[in-house]
Amino acid sequence: MNYFISKTLRIEDPNIIFDNKLREIEYQGQRFKCYYAKFLHTPNCCESCVVLNKNYTIVKMGLKFLG
């Protein structure tokens, strides 16, 4: 399913993984389909201090990347 959603929406980033969850909502009188996805990326180093990411030690926005 991930392949078909990515192709339909023309998303080429391999780090975006779609969940098997779809929700239809109405906003300002129009109906929309909402796809749920996760962005999975493990940085090589910290963007601020350039410390290497050994053993998944970099924490970004309060979340620890678990690979």
N, CA, C and O atoms as CSV, one atom per row, in Angstrom:
chain,resi,resn,atom,element,x,y,z
A,1,MET,N,N,0.822,-1.182,0.000
A,1,MET,CA,C,0.000,0.000,0.000
A,1,MET,C,C,0.874,1.257,0.000
A,1,MET,O,O,0.533,2.254,-0.636
A,2,ASN,N,N,1.993,1.203,0.711
A,2,ASN,CA,C,2.906,2.339,0.797
A,2,ASN,C,C,3.364,2.777,-0.594
A,2,ASN,O,O,3.448,3.974,-0.871
A,3,TYR,N,N,3.659,1.821,-1.464
A,3,TYR,CA,C,4.126,2.120,-2.813
A,3,TYR,C,C,3.067,2.885,-3.609
A,3,TYR,O,O,3.384,3.879,-4.264
A,4,PHE,N,N,1.817,2.433,-3.558
A,4,PHE,CA,C,0.754,3.051,-4.341
A,4,PHE,C,C,0.430,4.465,-3.847
A,4,PHE,O,O,0.201,5.364,-4.656
A,5,ILE,N,N,0.412,4.664,-2.541
A,5,ILE,CA,C,0.146,6.003,-2.008
A,5,ILE,C,C,1.281,6.949,-2.383
A,5,ILE,O,O,1.032,8.086,-2.784
A,6,SER,N,N,2.515,6.495,-2.257
A,6,SER,CA,C,3.666,7.330,-2.613
A,6,SER,C,C,3.634,7.729,-4.083
A,6,SER,O,O,3.879,8.888,-4.416
A,7,LYS,N,N,3.335,6.786,-4.955
A,7,LYS,CA,C,3.274,7.074,-6.386
A,7,LYS,C,C,2.111,8.008,-6.722
A,7,LYS,O,O,2.264,8.923,-7.531
A,8,THR,N,N,0.953,7.783,-6.105
A,8,THR,CA,C,-0.208,8.619,-6.373
A,8,THR,C,C,0.032,10.063,-5.951
A,8,THR,O,O,-0.356,10.993,-6.658
A,9,LEU,N,N,0.672,10.249,-4.796
A,9,LEU,CA,C,0.938,11.595,-4.286
A,9,LEU,C,C,2.265,12.171,-4.780
A,9,LEU,O,O,2.617,13.303,-4.446
A,10,ARG,N,N,3.001,11.389,-5.579
A,10,ARG,CA,C,4.312,11.786,-6.127
A,10,ARG,C,C,5.314,12.139,-5.028
A,10,ARG,O,O,6.026,13.139,-5.113
A,11,ILE,N,N,5.351,11.310,-4.013
A,11,ILE,CA,C,6.313,11.466,-2.920
A,11,ILE,C,C,7.433,10.463,-3.154
A,11,ILE,O,O,7.199,9.255,-3.182
A,12,GLU,N,N,8.650,10.968,-3.322
A,12,GLU,CA,C,9.780,10.105,-3.658
A,12,GLU,C,C,10.732,9.858,-2.488
A,12,GLU,O,O,11.719,9.140,-2.647
A,13,ASP,N,N,10.461,10.429,-1.333
A,13,ASP,CA,C,11.341,10.266,-0.180
A,13,ASP,C,C,11.168,8.876,0.418
A,13,ASP,O,O,10.075,8.547,0.878
A,14,PRO,N,N,12.230,8.036,0.427
A,14,PRO,CA,C,12.100,6.676,0.967
A,14,PRO,C,C,11.942,6.644,2.489
A,14,PRO,O,O,11.627,5.595,3.050
A,15,ASN,N,N,12.156,7.780,3.166
A,15,ASN,CA,C,12.032,7.831,4.622
A,15,ASN,C,C,10.594,8.041,5.090
A,15,ASN,O,O,10.328,7.984,6.291
A,16,ILE,N,N,9.662,8.283,4.167
A,16,ILE,CA,C,8.260,8.466,4.533
A,16,ILE,C,C,7.534,7.140,4.350
A,16,ILE,O,O,7.462,6.605,3.244
A,17,ILE,N,N,6.998,6.619,5.448
A,17,ILE,CA,C,6.302,5.335,5.457
A,17,ILE,C,C,4.842,5.593,5.842
A,17,ILE,O,O,4.560,6.110,6.923
A,18,PHE,N,N,3.928,5.230,4.955
A,18,PHE,CA,C,2.506,5.447,5.201
A,18,PHE,C,C,1.931,4.329,6.061
A,18,PHE,O,O,2.247,3.153,5.884
A,19,ASP,N,N,1.069,4.738,7.006
A,19,ASP,CA,C,0.333,3.773,7.822
A,19,ASP,C,C,-0.873,3.306,7.018
A,19,ASP,O,O,-1.269,3.955,6.050
A,20,ASN,N,N,-1.444,2.199,7.412
A,20,ASN,CA,C,-2.667,1.715,6.767
A,20,ASN,C,C,-3.867,2.361,7.441
A,20,ASN,O,O,-4.768,1.677,7.925
A,21,LYS,N,N,-3.862,3.696,7.463
A,21,LYS,CA,C,-4.923,4.436,8.125
A,21,LYS,C,C,-5.321,5.604,7.228
A,21,LYS,O,O,-4.468,6.375,6.789
A,22,LEU,N,N,-6.590,5.727,6.965
A,22,LEU,CA,C,-7.126,6.794,6.135
A,22,LEU,C,C,-8.351,7.363,6.836
A,22,LEU,O,O,-9.203,6.619,7.323
A,23,ARG,N,N,-8.428,8.679,6.882
A,23,ARG,CA,C,-9.565,9.330,7.520
A,23,ARG,C,C,-10.118,10.388,6.577
A,23,ARG,O,O,-9.356,11.157,5.991
A,24,GLU,N,N,-11.427,10.431,6.428
A,24,GLU,CA,C,-12.068,11.466,5.631
A,24,GLU,C,C,-12.607,12.524,6.580
A,24,GLU,O,O,-13.317,12.213,7.536
A,25,ILE,N,N,-12.259,13.789,6.303
A,25,ILE,CA,C,-12.721,14.884,7.159
A,25,ILE,C,C,-13.403,15.933,6.289
A,25,ILE,O,O,-13.194,15.995,5.078
A,26,GLU,N,N,-14.209,16.743,6.929
A,26,GLU,CA,C,-14.824,17.868,6.248
A,26,GLU,C,C,-14.283,19.137,6.875
A,26,GLU,O,O,-14.302,19.304,8.095
A,27,TYR,N,N,-13.799,20.029,6.021
A,27,TYR,CA,C,-13.204,21.280,6.484
A,27,TYR,C,C,-13.681,22.392,5.566
A,27,TYR,O,O,-13.477,22.330,4.353
A,28,GLN,N,N,-14.301,23.387,6.126
A,28,GLN,CA,C,-14.842,24.533,5.394
A,28,GLN,C,C,-15.715,24.094,4.217
A,28,GLN,O,O,-15.625,24.641,3.118
A,29,GLY,N,N,-16.546,23.114,4.470
A,29,GLY,CA,C,-17.505,22.669,3.465
A,29,GLY,C,C,-16.952,21.738,2.402
A,29,GLY,O,O,-17.685,21.347,1.493
A,30,GLN,N,N,-15.673,21.371,2.489
A,30,GLN,CA,C,-15.082,20.449,1.513
A,30,GLN,C,C,-14.619,19.187,2.219
A,30,GLN,O,O,-14.219,19.224,3.382
A,31,ARG,N,N,-14.675,18.064,1.501
A,31,ARG,CA,C,-14.237,16.780,2.065
A,31,ARG,C,C,-12.810,16.488,1.635
A,31,ARG,O,O,-12.445,16.693,0.478
A,32,PHE,N,N,-12.008,16.008,2.575
A,32,PHE,CA,C,-10.607,15.687,2.330
A,32,PHE,C,C,-10.292,14.286,2.825
A,32,PHE,O,O,-10.938,13.787,3.747
A,33,LYS,N,N,-9.308,13.659,2.218
A,33,LYS,CA,C,-8.784,12.379,2.694
A,33,LYS,C,C,-7.451,12.665,3.392
A,33,LYS,O,O,-6.582,13.335,2.834
A,34,CYS,N,N,-7.301,12.157,4.602
A,34,CYS,CA,C,-6.065,12.347,5.378
A,34,CYS,C,C,-5.337,11.013,5.479
A,34,CYS,O,O,-5.867,10.044,6.023
A,35,TYR,N,N,-4.125,10.973,4.955
A,35,TYR,CA,C,-3.279,9.793,5.058
A,35,TYR,C,C,-2.329,9.984,6.226
A,35,TYR,O,O,-1.824,11.086,6.441
A,36,TYR,N,N,-2.083,8.937,6.972
A,36,TYR,CA,C,-1.163,9.001,8.099
A,36,TYR,C,C,0.165,8.374,7.679
A,36,TYR,O,O,0.196,7.340,7.012
A,37,ALA,N,N,1.255,9.016,8.079
A,37,ALA,CA,C,2.579,8.540,7.690
A,37,ALA,C,C,3.585,8.871,8.786
A,37,ALA,O,O,3.325,9.693,9.665
A,38,LYS,N,N,4.734,8.213,8.713
A,38,LYS,CA,C,5.841,8.474,9.636
A,38,LYS,C,C,7.069,8.826,8.818
A,38,LYS,O,O,7.295,8.282,7.737
A,39,PHE,N,N,7.844,9.729,9.344
A,39,PHE,CA,C,9.110,10.095,8.721
A,39,PHE,C,C,10.212,9.407,9.513
A,39,PHE,O,O,10.467,9.769,10.661
A,40,LEU,N,N,10.863,8.425,8.915
A,40,LEU,CA,C,11.901,7.652,9.588
A,40,LEU,C,C,13.258,8.038,9.018
A,40,LEU,O,O,13.587,7.709,7.878
A,41,HIS,N,N,14.026,8.732,9.820
A,41,HIS,CA,C,15.350,9.164,9.390
A,41,HIS,C,C,16.255,9.194,10.608
A,41,HIS,O,O,15.896,9.764,11.638
A,42,THR,N,N,17.400,8.597,10.498
A,42,THR,CA,C,18.387,8.635,11.562
A,42,THR,C,C,19.535,9.524,11.101
A,42,THR,O,O,20.247,9.179,10.159
A,43,PRO,N,N,19.719,10.669,11.760
A,43,PRO,CA,C,20.780,11.585,11.343
A,43,PRO,C,C,22.166,11.012,11.645
A,43,PRO,O,O,22.342,10.239,12.586
A,44,ASN,N,N,23.143,11.407,10.831
A,44,ASN,CA,C,24.520,10.956,11.046
A,44,ASN,C,C,25.191,11.724,12.169
A,44,ASN,O,O,26.055,11.189,12.863
A,45,CYS,N,N,24.794,12.981,12.351
A,45,CYS,CA,C,25.381,13.801,13.404
A,45,CYS,C,C,24.384,14.885,13.792
A,45,CYS,O,O,23.382,15.104,13.112
A,46,CYS,N,N,24.680,15.555,14.893
A,46,CYS,CA,C,23.841,16.657,15.363
A,46,CYS,C,C,24.063,17.860,14.452
A,46,CYS,O,O,25.204,18.216,14.157
A,47,GLU,N,N,22.967,18.490,14.004
A,47,GLU,CA,C,23.084,19.642,13.124
A,47,GLU,C,C,23.651,20.857,13.843
A,47,GLU,O,O,24.253,21.726,13.212
A,48,SER,N,N,23.466,20.926,15.156
A,48,SER,CA,C,23.933,22.090,15.914
A,48,SER,C,C,25.394,21.988,16.317
A,48,SER,O,O,26.172,22.916,16.097
A,49,CYS,N,N,25.767,20.856,16.908
A,49,CYS,CA,C,27.124,20.751,17.463
A,49,CYS,C,C,28.007,19.757,16.717
A,49,CYS,O,O,29.169,19.603,17.092
A,50,VAL,N,N,27.527,19.083,15.695
A,50,VAL,CA,C,28.246,18.152,14.828
A,50,VAL,C,C,28.817,16.954,15.592
A,50,VAL,O,O,29.827,16.386,15.175
A,51,VAL,N,N,28.192,16.564,16.696
A,51,VAL,CA,C,28.585,15.356,17.413
A,51,VAL,C,C,28.042,14.174,16.633
A,51,VAL,O,O,26.882,14.183,16.221
A,52,LEU,N,N,28.871,13.150,16.424
A,52,LEU,CA,C,28.438,11.972,15.677
A,52,LEU,C,C,27.358,11.212,16.431
A,52,LEU,O,O,27.354,11.182,17.662
A,53,ASN,N,N,26.460,10.609,15.703
A,53,ASN,CA,C,25.354,9.842,16.273
A,53,ASN,C,C,25.795,8.396,16.482
A,53,ASN,O,O,25.566,7.540,15.628
A,54,LYS,N,N,26.421,8.135,17.607
A,54,LYS,CA,C,26.851,6.773,17.946
A,54,LYS,C,C,25.806,6.145,18.852
A,54,LYS,O,O,25.384,6.758,19.833
A,55,ASN,N,N,25.393,4.951,18.539
A,55,ASN,CA,C,24.402,4.198,19.324
A,55,ASN,C,C,23.095,4.966,19.481
A,55,ASN,O,O,22.445,4.871,20.522
A,56,TYR,N,N,22.703,5.729,18.455
A,56,TYR,CA,C,21.440,6.462,18.452
A,56,TYR,C,C,21.304,7.388,19.661
A,56,TYR,O,O,20.282,7.364,20.346
A,57,THR,N,N,22.311,8.188,19.921
A,57,THR,CA,C,22.314,9.066,21.086
A,57,THR,C,C,21.729,10.443,20.809
A,57,THR,O,O,21.487,11.202,21.748
A,58,ILE,N,N,21.496,10.784,19.556
A,58,ILE,CA,C,20.959,12.101,19.243
A,58,ILE,C,C,19.465,12.118,19.526
A,58,ILE,O,O,18.724,11.235,19.094
A,59,VAL,N,N,19.034,13.145,20.262
A,59,VAL,CA,C,17.625,13.332,20.586
A,59,VAL,C,C,17.188,14.632,19.925
A,59,VAL,O,O,17.816,15.671,20.131
A,60,LYS,N,N,16.122,14.587,19.135
A,60,LYS,CA,C,15.636,15.778,18.453
A,60,LYS,C,C,14.194,16.022,18.854
A,60,LYS,O,O,13.352,15.131,18.743
A,61,MET,N,N,13.917,17.207,19.312
A,61,MET,CA,C,12.569,17.617,19.711
A,61,MET,C,C,11.984,16.667,20.757
A,61,MET,O,O,10.785,16.390,20.739
A,62,GLY,N,N,12.804,16.178,21.646
A,62,GLY,CA,C,12.327,15.310,22.709
A,62,GLY,C,C,12.120,13.867,22.297
A,62,GLY,O,O,11.666,13.063,23.112
A,63,LEU,N,N,12.437,13.508,21.060
A,63,LEU,CA,C,12.268,12.138,20.608
A,63,LEU,C,C,13.625,11.512,20.352
A,63,LEU,O,O,14.495,12.146,19.755
A,64,LYS,N,N,13.815,10.305,20.784
A,64,LYS,CA,C,15.054,9.595,20.542
A,64,LYS,C,C,14.867,8.671,19.351
A,64,LYS,O,O,13.926,7.878,19.316
A,65,PHE,N,N,15.749,8.771,18.391
A,65,PHE,CA,C,15.670,7.916,17.210
A,65,PHE,C,C,16.123,6.506,17.573
A,65,PHE,O,O,17.226,6.314,18.084
A,66,LEU,N,N,15.283,5.538,17.313
A,66,LEU,CA,C,15.590,4.155,17.681
A,66,LEU,C,C,15.908,3.276,16.491
A,66,LEU,O,O,16.028,2.060,16.640
A,67,GLY,N,N,16.046,3.856,15.322
A,67,GLY,CA,C,16.449,3.141,14.131
A,67,GLY,C,C,15.586,2.095,13.658
A,67,GLY,O,O,15.885,1.457,12.648
